[in-house]
Amino acid sequence: MRDIELFQMALGLTPPWQVSSSELDLDKKRVDIYISFQRGSTFTCPKCGEQHELKAYDTKEFTWRHLNFFQHEAYLTAKVPRVKCPQCG
């Protein structure tokens, strides 16, 4: 099993989200996990929850501290999609 598959299952990610890569720094005891989605993926509105099959028009990158992966600090980095909902904007 590859590291990407392991992190994908451990994080419980479902399409369109996927682990695109990971980096392990043994000296810093840190693992960075990068999450992405395929171009053209659709999303639900984060405000009203309606499933309008909204396409992202832009993304903004965020990094979050996650629980440790064994003795390593874990960080998740993702480009979060921005969508425009026809109901709430």
PDB file of N, CA, C and O in Angstrom:
ATOM      1  N   MET A   1       0.849  -1.185   0.000  1.00  0.00           N
ATOM      2  CA  MET A   1       0.000   0.000   0.000  1.00  0.00           C
ATOM      3  C   MET A   1       0.888   1.240   0.000  1.00  0.00           C
ATOM      4  O   MET A   1       1.832   1.343   0.783  1.00  0.00           O
ATOM      5  N   ARG A   2       0.578   2.162  -0.875  1.00  0.00           N
ATOM      6  CA  ARG A   2       1.341   3.399  -0.971  1.00  0.00           C
ATOM      7  C   ARG A   2       0.890   4.389   0.091  1.00  0.00           C
ATOM      8  O   ARG A   2      -0.210   4.275   0.632  1.00  0.00           O
ATOM      9  N   ASP A   3       1.746   5.361   0.383  1.00  0.00           N
ATOM     10  CA  ASP A   3       1.424   6.370   1.387  1.00  0.00           C
ATOM     11  C   ASP A   3       0.171   7.156   1.033  1.00  0.00           C
ATOM     12  O   ASP A   3      -0.621   7.482   1.917  1.00  0.00           O
ATOM     13  N   ILE A   4      -0.021   7.467  -0.242  1.00  0.00           N
ATOM     14  CA  ILE A   4      -1.185   8.234  -0.667  1.00  0.00           C
ATOM     15  C   ILE A   4      -2.463   7.453  -0.379  1.00  0.00           C
ATOM     16  O   ILE A   4      -3.441   8.018   0.112  1.00  0.00           O
ATOM     17  N   GLU A   5      -2.458   6.167  -0.681  1.00  0.00           N
ATOM     18  CA  GLU A   5      -3.631   5.324  -0.419  1.00  0.00           C
ATOM     19  C   GLU A   5      -3.900   5.225   1.080  1.00  0.00           C
ATOM     20  O   GLU A   5      -5.052   5.270   1.511  1.00  0.00           O
ATOM     21  N   LEU A   6      -2.845   5.091   1.866  1.00  0.00           N
ATOM     22  CA  LEU A   6      -2.981   5.001   3.320  1.00  0.00           C
ATOM     23  C   LEU A   6      -3.609   6.272   3.883  1.00  0.00           C
ATOM     24  O   LEU A   6      -4.554   6.192   4.668  1.00  0.00           O
ATOM     25  N   PHE A   7      -3.103   7.441   3.498  1.00  0.00           N
ATOM     26  CA  PHE A   7      -3.640   8.700   3.993  1.00  0.00           C
ATOM     27  C   PHE A   7      -5.071   8.932   3.491  1.00  0.00           C
ATOM     28  O   PHE A   7      -5.906   9.470   4.219  1.00  0.00           O
ATOM     29  N   GLN A   8      -5.348   8.530   2.265  1.00  0.00           N
ATOM     30  CA  GLN A   8      -6.697   8.668   1.707  1.00  0.00           C
ATOM     31  C   GLN A   8      -7.703   7.911   2.574  1.00  0.00           C
ATOM     32  O   GLN A   8      -8.758   8.445   2.916  1.00  0.00           O
ATOM     33  N   MET A   9      -7.379   6.680   2.926  1.00  0.00           N
ATOM     34  CA  MET A   9      -8.274   5.871   3.757  1.00  0.00           C
ATOM     35  C   MET A   9      -8.320   6.387   5.190  1.00  0.00           C
ATOM     36  O   MET A   9      -9.395   6.454   5.786  1.00  0.00           O
ATOM     37  N   ALA A  10      -7.164   6.755   5.753  1.00  0.00           N
ATOM     38  CA  ALA A  10      -7.110   7.211   7.139  1.00  0.00           C
ATOM     39  C   ALA A  10      -7.910   8.502   7.338  1.00  0.00           C
ATOM     40  O   ALA A  10      -8.528   8.690   8.386  1.00  0.00           O
ATOM     41  N   LEU A  11      -7.904   9.383   6.349  1.00  0.00           N
ATOM     42  CA  LEU A  11      -8.631  10.640   6.450  1.00  0.00           C
ATOM     43  C   LEU A  11     -10.108  10.498   6.067  1.00  0.00           C
ATOM     44  O   LEU A  11     -10.910  11.396   6.324  1.00  0.00           O
ATOM     45  N   GLY A  12     -10.459   9.369   5.454  1.00  0.00           N
ATOM     46  CA  GLY A  12     -11.842   9.136   5.061  1.00  0.00           C
ATOM     47  C   GLY A  12     -12.307  10.058   3.944  1.00  0.00           C
ATOM     48  O   GLY A  12     -13.476  10.439   3.896  1.00  0.00           O
ATOM     49  N   LEU A  13     -11.396  10.416   3.048  1.00  0.00           N
ATOM     50  CA  LEU A  13     -11.751  11.319   1.959  1.00  0.00           C
ATOM     51  C   LEU A  13     -12.582  10.599   0.909  1.00  0.00           C
ATOM     52  O   LEU A  13     -12.318   9.445   0.572  1.00  0.00           O
ATOM     53  N   THR A  14     -13.590  11.296   0.400  1.00  0.00           N
ATOM     54  CA  THR A  14     -14.431  10.758  -0.664  1.00  0.00           C
ATOM     55  C   THR A  14     -14.386  11.713  -1.849  1.00  0.00           C
ATOM     56  O   THR A  14     -14.114  12.902  -1.679  1.00  0.00           O
ATOM     57  N   PRO A  15     -14.653  11.199  -3.050  1.00  0.00           N
ATOM     58  CA  PRO A  15     -14.616  12.065  -4.225  1.00  0.00           C
ATOM     59  C   PRO A  15     -15.527  13.267  -4.055  1.00  0.00           C
ATOM     60  O   PRO A  15     -16.617  13.141  -3.498  1.00  0.00           O
ATOM     61  N   PRO A  16     -15.105  14.413  -4.519  1.00  0.00           N
ATOM     62  CA  PRO A  16     -13.990  14.645  -5.426  1.00  0.00           C
ATOM     63  C   PRO A  16     -12.640  14.826  -4.731  1.00  0.00           C
ATOM     64  O   PRO A  16     -11.631  15.037  -5.404  1.00  0.00           O
ATOM     65  N   TRP A  17     -12.600  14.746  -3.378  1.00  0.00           N
ATOM     66  CA  TRP A  17     -11.355  14.979  -2.653  1.00  0.00           C
ATOM     67  C   TRP A  17     -10.427  13.782  -2.743  1.00  0.00           C
ATOM     68  O   TRP A  17     -10.870  12.634  -2.710  1.00  0.00           O
ATOM     69  N   GLN A  18      -9.131  14.060  -2.858  1.00  0.00           N
ATOM     70  CA  GLN A  18      -8.131  12.993  -2.926  1.00  0.00           C
ATOM     71  C   GLN A  18      -6.796  13.502  -2.393  1.00  0.00           C
ATOM     72  O   GLN A  18      -6.495  14.693  -2.478  1.00  0.00           O
ATOM     73  N   VAL A  19      -6.013  12.599  -1.852  1.00  0.00           N
ATOM     74  CA  VAL A  19      -4.658  12.941  -1.430  1.00  0.00           C
ATOM     75  C   VAL A  19      -3.800  12.954  -2.690  1.00  0.00           C
ATOM     76  O   VAL A  19      -3.707  11.952  -3.400  1.00  0.00           O
ATOM     77  N   SER A  20      -3.179  14.090  -2.957  1.00  0.00           N
ATOM     78  CA  SER A  20      -2.364  14.205  -4.168  1.00  0.00           C
ATOM     79  C   SER A  20      -0.900  13.870  -3.918  1.00  0.00           C
ATOM     80  O   SER A  20      -0.219  13.350  -4.802  1.00  0.00           O
ATOM     81  N   SER A  21      -0.411  14.171  -2.698  1.00  0.00           N
ATOM     82  CA  SER A  21       0.979  13.845  -2.367  1.00  0.00           C
ATOM     83  C   SER A  21       1.191  13.985  -0.871  1.00  0.00           C
ATOM     84  O   SER A  21       0.326  14.465  -0.139  1.00  0.00           O
ATOM     85  N   SER A  22       2.367  13.552  -0.436  1.00  0.00           N
ATOM     86  CA  SER A  22       2.738  13.708   0.970  1.00  0.00           C
ATOM     87  C   SER A  22       4.250  13.852   1.063  1.00  0.00           C
ATOM     88  O   SER A  22       4.991  13.385   0.198  1.00  0.00           O
ATOM     89  N   GLU A  23       4.690  14.508   2.129  1.00  0.00           N
ATOM     90  CA  GLU A  23       6.118  14.690   2.377  1.00  0.00           C
ATOM     91  C   GLU A  23       6.397  14.358   3.832  1.00  0.00           C
ATOM     92  O   GLU A  23       5.670  14.788   4.728  1.00  0.00           O
ATOM     93  N   LEU A  24       7.439  13.603   4.057  1.00  0.00           N
ATOM     94  CA  LEU A  24       7.841  13.224   5.407  1.00  0.00           C
ATOM     95  C   LEU A  24       9.214  13.809   5.692  1.00  0.00           C
ATOM     96  O   LEU A  24      10.170  13.549   4.961  1.00  0.00           O
ATOM     97  N   ASP A  25       9.312  14.600   6.758  1.00  0.00           N
ATOM     98  CA  ASP A  25      10.581  15.175   7.192  1.00  0.00           C
ATOM     99  C   ASP A  25      10.942  14.530   8.521  1.00  0.00           C
ATOM    100  O   ASP A  25      10.397  14.895   9.563  1.00  0.00           O
ATOM    101  N   LEU A  26      11.858  13.574   8.483  1.00  0.00           N
ATOM    102  CA  LEU A  26      12.224  12.828   9.688  1.00  0.00           C
ATOM    103  C   LEU A  26      12.933  13.695  10.709  1.00  0.00           C
ATOM    104  O   LEU A  26      12.769  13.489  11.912  1.00  0.00           O
ATOM    105  N   ASP A  27      13.723  14.667  10.251  1.00  0.00           N
ATOM    106  CA  ASP A  27      14.439  15.547  11.177  1.00  0.00           C
ATOM    107  C   ASP A  27      13.482  16.423  11.987  1.00  0.00           C
ATOM    108  O   ASP A  27      13.670  16.624  13.186  1.00  0.00           O
ATOM    109  N   LYS A  28      12.459  16.937  11.315  1.00  0.00           N
ATOM    110  CA  LYS A  28      11.479  17.804  11.984  1.00  0.00           C
ATOM    111  C   LYS A  28      10.332  17.005  12.607  1.00  0.00           C
ATOM    112  O   LYS A  28       9.488  17.559  13.311  1.00  0.00           O
ATOM    113  N   LYS A  29      10.314  15.694  12.339  1.00  0.00           N
ATOM    114  CA  LYS A  29       9.208  14.828  12.793  1.00  0.00           C
ATOM    115  C   LYS A  29       7.875  15.412  12.341  1.00  0.00           C
ATOM    116  O   LYS A  29       6.969  15.646  13.141  1.00  0.00           O
ATOM    117  N   ARG A  30       7.786  15.641  11.024  1.00  0.00           N
ATOM    118  CA  ARG A  30       6.608  16.286  10.446  1.00  0.00           C
ATOM    119  C   ARG A  30       6.208  15.584   9.157  1.00  0.00           C
ATOM    120  O   ARG A  30       7.059  15.214   8.347  1.00  0.00           O
ATOM    121  N   VAL A  31       4.898  15.403   8.975  1.00  0.00           N
ATOM    122  CA  VAL A  31       4.364  14.877   7.724  1.00  0.00           C
ATOM    123  C   VAL A  31       3.373  15.899   7.172  1.00  0.00           C
ATOM    124  O   VAL A  31       2.481  16.368   7.879  1.00  0.00           O
ATOM    125  N   ASP A  32       3.547  16.229   5.908  1.00  0.00           N
ATOM    126  CA  ASP A  32       2.644  17.142   5.212  1.00  0.00           C
ATOM    127  C   ASP A  32       1.848  16.344   4.198  1.00  0.00           C
ATOM    128  O   ASP A  32       2.411  15.610   3.385  1.00  0.00           O
ATOM    129  N   ILE A  33       0.523  16.496   4.254  1.00  0.00           N
ATOM    130  CA  ILE A  33      -0.371  15.778   3.360  1.00  0.00           C
ATOM    131  C   ILE A  33      -1.099  16.816   2.514  1.00  0.00           C
ATOM    132  O   ILE A  33      -1.701  17.751   3.044  1.00  0.00           O
ATOM    133  N   TYR A  34      -1.038  16.644   1.194  1.00  0.00           N
ATOM    134  CA  TYR A  34      -1.637  17.598   0.269  1.00  0.00           C
ATOM    135  C   TYR A  34      -2.897  16.991  -0.338  1.00  0.00           C
ATOM    136  O   TYR A  34      -2.885  15.882  -0.872  1.00  0.00           O
ATOM    137  N   ILE A  35      -3.982  17.753  -0.239  1.00  0.00           N
ATOM    138  CA  ILE A  35      -5.288  17.288  -0.691  1.00  0.00           C
ATOM    139  C   ILE A  35      -5.737  18.149  -1.855  1.00  0.00           C
ATOM    140  O   ILE A  35      -5.568  19.368  -1.838  1.00  0.00           O
ATOM    141  N   SER A  36      -6.313  17.511  -2.869  1.00  0.00           N
ATOM    142  CA  SER A  36      -6.760  18.247  -4.046  1.00  0.00           C
ATOM    143  C   SER A  36      -8.047  17.622  -4.584  1.00  0.00           C
ATOM    144  O   SER A  36      -8.593  16.678  -4.012  1.00  0.00           O
ATOM    145  N   PHE A  37      -8.502  18.172  -5.682  1.00  0.00           N
ATOM    146  CA  PHE A  37      -9.653  17.620  -6.396  1.00  0.00           C
ATOM    147  C   PHE A  37      -9.376  17.750  -7.887  1.00  0.00           C
ATOM    148  O   PHE A  37      -8.587  18.593  -8.314  1.00  0.00           O
ATOM    149  N   GLN A  38     -10.037  16.900  -8.674  1.00  0.00           N
ATOM    150  CA  GLN A  38      -9.810  16.948 -10.111  1.00  0.00           C
ATOM    151  C   GLN A  38     -10.476  18.171 -10.709  1.00  0.00           C
ATOM    152  O   GLN A  38     -11.550  18.592 -10.279  1.00  0.00           O
ATOM    153  N   ARG A  39      -9.820  18.728 -11.702  1.00  0.00           N
ATOM    154  CA  ARG A  39     -10.376  19.882 -12.404  1.00  0.00           C
ATOM    155  C   ARG A  39     -11.737  19.501 -12.985  1.00  0.00           C
ATOM    156  O   ARG A  39     -11.898  18.427 -13.564  1.00  0.00           O
ATOM    157  N   GLY A  40     -12.707  20.390 -12.825  1.00  0.00           N
ATOM    158  CA  GLY A  40     -14.054  20.119 -13.324  1.00  0.00           C
ATOM    159  C   GLY A  40     -14.960  19.449 -12.304  1.00  0.00           C
ATOM    160  O   GLY A  40     -16.128  19.189 -12.593  1.00  0.00           O
ATOM    161  N   SER A  41     -14.435  19.165 -11.108  1.00  0.00           N
ATOM    162  CA  SER A  41     -15.255  18.556 -10.058  1.00  0.00           C
ATOM    163  C   SER A  41     -16.366  19.503  -9.641  1.00  0.00           C
ATOM    164  O   SER A  41     -16.240  20.721  -9.775  1.00  0.00           O
ATOM    165  N   THR A  42     -17.454  18.939  -9.135  1.00  0.00           N
ATOM    166  CA  THR A  42     -18.567  19.758  -8.668  1.00  0.00           C
ATOM    167  C   THR A  42     -18.712  19.619  -7.160  1.00  0.00           C
ATOM    168  O   THR A  42     -18.305  18.618  -6.569  1.00  0.00           O
ATOM    169  N   PHE A  43     -19.305  20.650  -6.544  1.00  0.00           N
ATOM    170  CA  PHE A  43     -19.420  20.717  -5.092  1.00  0.00           C
ATOM    171  C   PHE A  43     -20.812  21.171  -4.691  1.00  0.00           C
ATOM    172  O   PHE A  43     -21.549  21.744  -5.494  1.00  0.00           O
ATOM    173  N   THR A  44     -21.162  20.910  -3.439  1.00  0.00           N
ATOM    174  CA  THR A  44     -22.410  21.425  -2.886  1.00  0.00           C
ATOM    175  C   THR A  44     -22.145  22.802  -2.298  1.00  0.00           C
ATOM    176  O   THR A  44     -21.003  23.161  -2.009  1.00  0.00           O
ATOM    177  N   CYS A  45     -23.196  23.553  -2.129  1.00  0.00           N
ATOM    178  CA  CYS A  45     -23.058  24.882  -1.543  1.00  0.00           C
ATOM    179  C   CYS A  45     -22.710  24.748  -0.060  1.00  0.00           C
ATOM    180  O   CYS A  45     -23.420  24.057   0.670  1.00  0.00           O
ATOM    181  N   PRO A  46     -21.631  25.392   0.405  1.00  0.00           N
ATOM    182  CA  PRO A  46     -21.259  25.282   1.819  1.00  0.00           C
ATOM    183  C   PRO A  46     -22.210  26.037   2.745  1.00  0.00           C
ATOM    184  O   PRO A  46     -22.219  25.808   3.954  1.00  0.00           O
ATOM    185  N   LYS A  47     -23.005  26.934   2.173  1.00  0.00           N
ATOM    186  CA  LYS A  47     -23.917  27.743   2.994  1.00  0.00           C
ATOM    187  C   LYS A  47     -25.284  27.074   3.158  1.00  0.00           C
ATOM    188  O   LYS A  47     -25.750  26.877   4.281  1.00  0.00           O
ATOM    189  N   CYS A  48     -25.922  26.726   2.045  1.00  0.00           N
ATOM    190  CA  CYS A  48     -27.270  26.144   2.125  1.00  0.00           C
ATOM    191  C   CYS A  48     -27.272  24.632   1.994  1.00  0.00           C
ATOM    192  O   CYS A  48     -28.278  23.992   2.301  1.00  0.00           O
ATOM    193  N   GLY A  49     -26.164  24.043   1.542  1.00  0.00           N
ATOM    194  CA  GLY A  49     -26.058  22.594   1.435  1.00  0.00           C
ATOM    195  C   GLY A  49     -26.728  21.992   0.218  1.00  0.00           C
ATOM    196  O   GLY A  49     -26.728  20.773   0.050  1.00  0.00           O
ATOM    197  N   GLU A  50     -27.300  22.833  -0.635  1.00  0.00           N
ATOM    198  CA  GLU A  50     -27.969  22.324  -1.827  1.00  0.00           C
ATOM    199  C   GLU A  50     -26.946  21.756  -2.807  1.00  0.00           C
ATOM    200  O   GLU A  50     -25.857  22.303  -2.981  1.00  0.00           O
ATOM    201  N   GLN A  51     -27.315  20.664  -3.432  1.00  0.00           N
ATOM    202  CA  GLN A  51     -26.430  20.025  -4.392  1.00  0.00           C
ATOM    203  C   GLN A  51     -26.768  20.514  -5.795  1.00  0.00           C
ATOM    204  O   GLN A  51     -27.542  19.889  -6.519  1.00  0.00           O
ATOM    205  N   HIS A  52     -26.179  21.631  -6.157  1.00  0.00           N
ATOM    206  CA  HIS A  52     -26.419  22.224  -7.467  1.00  0.00           C
ATOM    207  C   HIS A  52     -25.353  21.821  -8.479  1.00  0.00           C
ATOM    208  O   HIS A  52     -25.350  22.314  -9.607  1.00  0.00           O
ATOM    209  N   GLU A  53     -24.452  20.931  -8.086  1.00  0.00           N
ATOM    210  CA  GLU A  53     -23.304  20.574  -8.926  1.00  0.00           C
ATOM    211  C   GLU A  53     -22.557  21.830  -9.349  1.00  0.00           C
ATOM    212  O   GLU A  53     -22.396  22.116 -10.536  1.00  0.00           O
ATOM    213  N   LEU A  54     -22.106  22.570  -8.343  1.00  0.00           N
ATOM    214  CA  LEU A  54     -21.401  23.820  -8.565  1.00  0.00           C
ATOM    215  C   LEU A  54     -19.943  23.576  -8.898  1.00  0.00           C
ATOM    216  O   LEU A  54     -19.269  22.782  -8.242  1.00  0.00           O
ATOM    217  N   LYS A  55     -19.463  24.260  -9.915  1.00  0.00           N
ATOM    218  CA  LYS A  55     -18.050  24.159 -10.281  1.00  0.00           C
ATOM    219  C   LYS A  55     -17.285  25.294  -9.624  1.00  0.00           C
ATOM    220  O   LYS A  55     -17.796  26.403  -9.474  1.00  0.00           O
ATOM    221  N   ALA A  56     -16.059  25.000  -9.238  1.00  0.00           N
ATOM    222  CA  ALA A  56     -15.203  26.009  -8.604  1.00  0.00           C
ATOM    223  C   ALA A  56     -14.762  27.031  -9.644  1.00  0.00           C
ATOM    224  O   ALA A  56     -14.391  26.678 -10.763  1.00  0.00           O
ATOM    225  N   TYR A  57     -14.807  28.296  -9.258  1.00  0.00           N
ATOM    226  CA  TYR A  57     -14.301  29.345 -10.142  1.00  0.00           C
ATOM    227  C   TYR A  57     -12.957  29.864  -9.651  1.00  0.00           C
ATOM    228  O   TYR A  57     -12.288  30.630 -10.344  1.00  0.00           O
ATOM    229  N   ASP A  58     -12.564  29.436  -8.438  1.00  0.00           N
ATOM    230  CA  ASP A  58     -11.317  29.894  -7.848  1.00  0.00           C
ATOM    231  C   ASP A  58     -11.009  28.972  -6.668  1.00  0.00           C
ATOM    232  O   ASP A  58     -11.879  28.227  -6.219  1.00  0.00           O
ATOM    233  N   THR A  59      -9.789  29.021  -6.173  1.00  0.00           N
ATOM    234  CA  THR A  59      -9.422  28.261  -4.978  1.00  0.00           C
ATOM    235  C   THR A  59      -8.590  29.143  -4.060  1.00  0.00           C
ATOM    236  O   THR A  59      -7.987  30.129  -4.484  1.00  0.00           O
ATOM    237  N   LYS A  60      -8.578  28.761  -2.803  1.00  0.00           N
ATOM    238  CA  LYS A  60      -7.732  29.434  -1.829  1.00  0.00           C
ATOM    239  C   LYS A  60      -7.055  28.350  -0.999  1.00  0.00           C
ATOM    240  O   LYS A  60      -7.723  27.446  -0.497  1.00  0.00           O
ATOM    241  N   GLU A  61      -5.745  28.434  -0.854  1.00  0.00           N
ATOM    242  CA  GLU A  61      -4.998  27.394  -0.149  1.00  0.00           C
ATOM    243  C   GLU A  61      -5.000  27.637   1.364  1.00  0.00           C
ATOM    244  O   GLU A  61      -4.736  28.743   1.837  1.00  0.00           O
ATOM    245  N   PHE A  62      -5.303  26.574   2.101  1.00  0.00           N
ATOM    246  CA  PHE A  62      -5.299  26.600   3.556  1.00  0.00           C
ATOM    247  C   PHE A  62      -4.464  25.438   4.073  1.00  0.00           C
ATOM    248  O   PHE A  62      -4.351  24.405   3.413  1.00  0.00           O
ATOM    249  N   THR A  63      -3.877  25.606   5.256  1.00  0.00           N
ATOM    250  CA  THR A  63      -3.160  24.531   5.937  1.00  0.00           C
ATOM    251  C   THR A  63      -3.714  24.405   7.343  1.00  0.00           C
ATOM    252  O   THR A  63      -3.885  25.397   8.051  1.00  0.00           O
ATOM    253  N   TRP A  64      -3.994  23.161   7.740  1.00  0.00           N
ATOM    254  CA  TRP A  64      -4.514  22.878   9.069  1.00  0.00           C
ATOM    255  C   TRP A  64      -3.599  21.893   9.786  1.00  0.00           C
ATOM    256  O   TRP A  64      -3.013  21.003   9.169  1.00  0.00           O
ATOM    257  N   ARG A  65      -3.491  22.067  11.074  1.00  0.00           N
ATOM    258  CA  ARG A  65      -2.765  21.111  11.921  1.00  0.00           C
ATOM    259  C   ARG A  65      -3.721  19.966  12.198  1.00  0.00           C
ATOM    260  O   ARG A  65      -4.864  20.195  12.593  1.00  0.00           O
ATOM    261  N   HIS A  66      -3.274  18.753  11.998  1.00  0.00           N
ATOM    262  CA  HIS A  66      -4.082  17.557  12.233  1.00  0.00           C
ATOM    263  C   HIS A  66      -3.508  16.811  13.429  1.00  0.00           C
ATOM    264  O   HIS A  66      -2.480  17.203  13.981  1.00  0.00           O
ATOM    265  N   LEU A  67      -4.167  15.750  13.818  1.00  0.00           N
ATOM    266  CA  LEU A  67      -3.642  14.890  14.872  1.00  0.00           C
ATOM    267  C   LEU A  67      -2.303  14.308  14.446  1.00  0.00           C
ATOM    268  O   LEU A  67      -2.037  14.170  13.252  1.00  0.00           O
ATOM    269  N   ASN A  68      -1.472  13.972  15.400  1.00  0.00           N
ATOM    270  CA  ASN A  68      -0.179  13.376  15.080  1.00  0.00           C
ATOM    271  C   ASN A  68      -0.361  12.054  14.341  1.00  0.00           C
ATOM    272  O   ASN A  68      -1.307  11.306  14.588  1.00  0.00           O
ATOM    273  N   PHE A  69       0.557  11.790  13.441  1.00  0.00           N
ATOM    274  CA  PHE A  69       0.628  10.501  12.768  1.00  0.00           C
ATOM    275  C   PHE A  69       1.808   9.781  13.404  1.00  0.00           C
ATOM    276  O   PHE A  69       2.963  10.010  13.043  1.00  0.00           O
ATOM    277  N   PHE A  70       1.501   8.910  14.353  1.00  0.00           N
ATOM    278  CA  PHE A  70       2.487   8.320  15.243  1.00  0.00           C
ATOM    279  C   PHE A  70       3.212   9.461  15.956  1.00  0.00           C
ATOM    280  O   PHE A  70       2.551  10.284  16.590  1.00  0.00           O
ATOM    281  N   GLN A  71       4.539   9.547  15.879  1.00  0.00           N
ATOM    282  CA  GLN A  71       5.249  10.606  16.603  1.00  0.00           C
ATOM    283  C   GLN A  71       5.467  11.848  15.749  1.00  0.00           C
ATOM    284  O   GLN A  71       6.178  12.761  16.167  1.00  0.00           O
ATOM    285  N   HIS A  72       4.871  11.902  14.562  1.00  0.00           N
ATOM    286  CA  HIS A  72       5.080  13.020  13.644  1.00  0.00           C
ATOM    287  C   HIS A  72       3.896  13.991  13.677  1.00  0.00           C
ATOM    288  O   HIS A  72       2.737  13.579  13.668  1.00  0.00           O
ATOM    289  N   GLU A  73       4.214  15.292  13.715  1.00  0.00           N
ATOM    290  CA  GLU A  73       3.168  16.296  13.570  1.00  0.00           C
ATOM    291  C   GLU A  73       2.619  16.182  12.155  1.00  0.00           C
ATOM    292  O   GLU A  73       3.382  16.022  11.202  1.00  0.00           O
ATOM    293  N   ALA A  74       1.304  16.264  12.015  1.00  0.00           N
ATOM    294  CA  ALA A  74       0.674  16.137  10.697  1.00  0.00           C
ATOM    295  C   ALA A  74      -0.004  17.447  10.320  1.00  0.00           C
ATOM    296  O   ALA A  74      -0.682  18.073  11.134  1.00  0.00           O
ATOM    297  N   TYR A  75       0.192  17.844   9.075  1.00  0.00           N
ATOM    298  CA  TYR A  75      -0.421  19.055   8.536  1.00  0.00           C
ATOM    299  C   TYR A  75      -1.109  18.718   7.223  1.00  0.00           C
ATOM    300  O   TYR A  75      -0.560  18.011   6.378  1.00  0.00           O
ATOM    301  N   LEU A  76      -2.323  19.237   7.068  1.00  0.00           N
ATOM    302  CA  LEU A  76      -3.080  19.052   5.840  1.00  0.00           C
ATOM    303  C   LEU A  76      -3.086  20.370   5.081  1.00  0.00           C
ATOM    304  O   LEU A  76      -3.338  21.424   5.665  1.00  0.00           O
ATOM    305  N   THR A  77      -2.814  20.317   3.796  1.00  0.00           N
ATOM    306  CA  THR A  77      -2.864  21.493   2.940  1.00  0.00           C
ATOM    307  C   THR A  77      -3.794  21.194   1.782  1.00  0.00           C
ATOM    308  O   THR A  77      -3.650  20.178   1.103  1.00  0.00           O
ATOM    309  N   ALA A  78      -4.756  22.092   1.561  1.00  0.00           N
ATOM    310  CA  ALA A  78      -5.716  21.903   0.474  1.00  0.00           C
ATOM    311  C   ALA A  78      -6.049  23.232  -0.167  1.00  0.00           C
ATOM    312  O   ALA A  78      -6.061  24.277   0.485  1.00  0.00           O
ATOM    313  N   LYS A  79      -6.318  23.168  -1.449  1.00  0.00           N
ATOM    314  CA  LYS A  79      -6.853  24.321  -2.159  1.00  0.00           C
ATOM    315  C   LYS A  79      -8.368  24.189  -2.085  1.00  0.00           C
ATOM    316  O   LYS A  79      -8.969  23.326  -2.725  1.00  0.00           O
ATOM    317  N   VAL A  80      -8.971  25.068  -1.288  1.00  0.00           N
ATOM    318  CA  VAL A  80     -10.409  25.010  -1.054  1.00  0.00           C
ATOM    319  C   VAL A  80     -11.126  25.738  -2.193  1.00  0.00           C
ATOM    320  O   VAL A  80     -10.790  26.880  -2.506  1.00  0.00           O
ATOM    321  N   PRO A  81     -12.115  25.080  -2.814  1.00  0.00           N
ATOM    322  CA  PRO A  81     -12.802  25.702  -3.948  1.00  0.00           C
ATOM    323  C   PRO A  81     -13.758  26.807  -3.514  1.00  0.00           C
ATOM    324  O   PRO A  81     -14.359  26.750  -2.441  1.00  0.00           O
ATOM    325  N   ARG A  82     -13.880  27.801  -4.365  1.00  0.00           N
ATOM    326  CA  ARG A  82     -14.873  28.861  -4.178  1.00  0.00           C
ATOM    327  C   ARG A  82     -15.937  28.624  -5.241  1.00  0.00           C
ATOM    328  O   ARG A  82     -15.625  28.455  -6.419  1.00  0.00           O
ATOM    329  N   VAL A  83     -17.183  28.615  -4.818  1.00  0.00           N
ATOM    330  CA  VAL A  83     -18.299  28.362  -5.737  1.00  0.00           C
ATOM    331  C   VAL A  83     -19.336  29.463  -5.599  1.00  0.00           C
ATOM    332  O   VAL A  83     -19.372  30.166  -4.589  1.00  0.00           O
ATOM    333  N   LYS A  84     -20.175  29.614  -6.610  1.00  0.00           N
ATOM    334  CA  LYS A  84     -21.261  30.596  -6.563  1.00  0.00           C
ATOM    335  C   LYS A  84     -22.576  29.844  -6.669  1.00  0.00           C
ATOM    336  O   LYS A  84     -22.865  29.208  -7.683  1.00  0.00           O
ATOM    337  N   CYS A  85     -23.371  29.925  -5.603  1.00  0.00           N
ATOM    338  CA  CYS A  85     -24.646  29.234  -5.522  1.00  0.00           C
ATOM    339  C   CYS A  85     -25.738  30.092  -6.166  1.00  0.00           C
ATOM    340  O   CYS A  85     -25.784  31.299  -5.927  1.00  0.00           O
ATOM    341  N   PRO A  86     -26.622  29.494  -6.982  1.00  0.00           N
ATOM    342  CA  PRO A  86     -27.684  30.286  -7.589  1.00  0.00           C
ATOM    343  C   PRO A  86     -28.737  30.751  -6.574  1.00  0.00           C
ATOM    344  O   PRO A  86     -29.495  31.679  -6.854  1.00  0.00           O
ATOM    345  N   GLN A  87     -28.788  30.104  -5.385  1.00  0.00           N
ATOM    346  CA  GLN A  87     -29.770  30.487  -4.391  1.00  0.00           C
ATOM    347  C   GLN A  87     -29.226  31.517  -3.383  1.00  0.00           C
ATOM    348  O   GLN A  87     -29.901  32.500  -3.074  1.00  0.00           O
ATOM    349  N   CYS A  88     -28.015  31.290  -2.879  1.00  0.00           N
ATOM    350  CA  CYS A  88     -27.536  32.167  -1.798  1.00  0.00           C
ATOM    351  C   CYS A  88     -26.267  32.935  -2.134  1.00  0.00           C
ATOM    352  O   CYS A  88     -25.727  33.643  -1.284  1.00  0.00           O
ATOM    353  N   GLY A  89     -25.790  32.804  -3.360  1.00  0.00           N
ATOM    354  CA  GLY A  89     -24.645  33.610  -3.766  1.00  0.00           C
ATOM    355  C   GLY A  89     -23.319  32.960  -3.631  1.00  0.00           C
ATOM    356  O   GLY A  89     -22.298  33.569  -3.951  1.00  0.00           O
TER     357      GLY A  89
END
